[in-house]
Amino acid sequence: MAVRMTKPWRPLTTEQAKKLSGNLGVYQLANDAGDVVYIGAATGLSRYGLRGEVMDKADAPPANATQFRVEVNTAYRTRHGELLAAHMFDHGALPIANTDVDASRLGRLSPG
């Protein structure tokens, strides 16, 4: 598996979110330019898994998010941290809407 998520973007709408499964996993939200603005996870506490998480974000998009992509993954905590660390490596900062994450607690990646 690649460190960075490479799945295609989908429009961030309630209709698109309803097509998702209730599985655990991770997701990214981006603006019109494709810049990742939020990286989230559907955990065991998430209502309706990825579907519920993305539906909530579609109802109130953070940081002008207009599109999303998901990855089903039962190791969602590890994968979430990995995606955040890769974003830090690439951009020197967390996505703008990830104010719920302490960057000092993330591991360091040197992806190729």
C-alpha positions as CSV (number, residue, x, y, z in Angstrom):
1,M,0.0,0.0,0.0
2,A,1.2,3.5,-0.9
3,V,1.8,5.9,2.0
4,R,-0.3,8.6,0.3
5,M,-3.9,8.0,-0.5
6,T,-4.3,7.9,-4.3
7,K,-8.0,7.1,-4.8
8,P,-10.0,9.4,-7.0
9,W,-11.9,12.3,-5.6
10,R,-15.7,12.4,-5.4
11,P,-18.0,15.4,-4.9
12,L,-18.6,16.0,-1.1
13,T,-22.4,15.7,-1.2
14,T,-24.9,13.9,1.0
15,E,-25.9,11.8,-2.1
16,Q,-22.3,10.6,-2.6
17,A,-21.8,10.0,1.1
18,K,-24.9,7.8,1.3
19,K,-23.3,5.4,-1.2
20,L,-20.5,4.6,1.2
21,S,-20.3,1.5,3.4
22,G,-20.5,1.6,7.2
23,N,-17.0,0.2,7.4
24,L,-14.1,1.6,9.5
25,G,-11.4,3.5,7.7
26,V,-9.9,6.9,6.9
27,Y,-10.9,9.7,4.6
28,Q,-9.6,12.9,3.2
29,L,-11.4,16.1,2.3
30,A,-10.1,18.6,-0.2
31,N,-11.0,21.9,-1.8
32,D,-11.7,22.6,-5.5
33,A,-7.9,22.7,-6.2
34,G,-7.4,19.3,-4.7
35,D,-5.6,20.6,-1.6
36,V,-6.2,18.3,1.3
37,V,-7.9,20.3,4.1
38,Y,-8.9,17.5,6.5
39,I,-7.8,14.0,7.2
40,G,-10.3,12.0,9.4
41,A,-11.1,8.5,10.5
42,A,-14.2,6.5,11.0
43,T,-13.6,4.7,14.3
44,G,-15.5,2.2,16.3
45,L,-17.3,5.1,17.9
46,S,-18.4,6.6,14.6
47,R,-22.1,6.3,13.9
48,Y,-22.5,4.4,10.5
49,G,-18.7,4.3,9.9
50,L,-17.4,6.1,6.9
51,R,-20.9,6.8,5.6
52,G,-21.8,8.7,8.8
53,E,-18.5,10.6,9.0
54,V,-18.6,11.8,5.4
55,M,-22.3,12.6,5.7
56,D,-21.6,14.8,8.7
57,K,-18.8,16.6,6.8
58,A,-21.0,17.0,3.7
59,D,-23.6,18.7,5.9
60,A,-21.0,21.2,7.3
61,P,-17.9,21.1,5.2
62,P,-14.7,22.3,6.9
63,A,-12.4,24.8,5.2
64,N,-14.3,25.0,2.0
65,A,-14.0,21.2,1.3
66,T,-15.8,20.2,-1.9
67,Q,-14.6,16.6,-2.5
68,F,-13.6,13.5,-0.6
69,R,-12.0,10.1,-0.9
70,V,-12.1,7.1,1.5
71,E,-10.1,4.0,2.3
72,V,-11.6,1.1,4.2
73,N,-9.0,0.0,6.8
74,T,-9.4,-1.8,10.1
75,A,-6.1,-0.3,11.3
76,Y,-7.6,3.1,11.0
77,R,-5.7,4.7,13.9
78,T,-2.3,3.7,12.4
79,R,-3.4,4.7,8.9
80,H,-4.8,8.1,10.1
81,G,-1.5,8.9,11.8
82,E,0.5,7.8,8.7
83,L,-1.6,10.0,6.4
84,L,-1.2,13.0,8.8
85,A,2.6,12.4,9.0
86,A,2.9,12.1,5.2
87,H,1.0,15.4,4.9
88,M,3.4,17.0,7.4
89,F,6.4,15.7,5.4
90,D,4.9,17.1,2.1
91,H,3.7,20.5,3.4
92,G,5.4,21.2,6.7
93,A,2.0,21.5,8.5
94,L,-1.2,19.6,9.2
95,P,-4.2,20.2,6.9
96,I,-5.9,23.5,7.8
97,A,-9.0,21.9,9.4
98,N,-7.1,19.3,11.5
99,T,-7.1,21.5,14.6
100,D,-8.0,18.4,16.6
101,V,-4.6,16.8,16.2
102,D,-1.4,17.5,18.1
103,A,1.4,17.5,15.5
104,S,4.1,16.8,18.1
105,R,2.5,13.4,18.8
106,L,2.8,12.2,15.2
107,G,5.6,10.0,14.0
108,R,8.1,11.1,11.4
109,L,8.0,9.7,7.9
110,S,10.4,10.0,5.0
111,P,8.4,8.6,2.2
112,G,10.0,8.1,-1.2
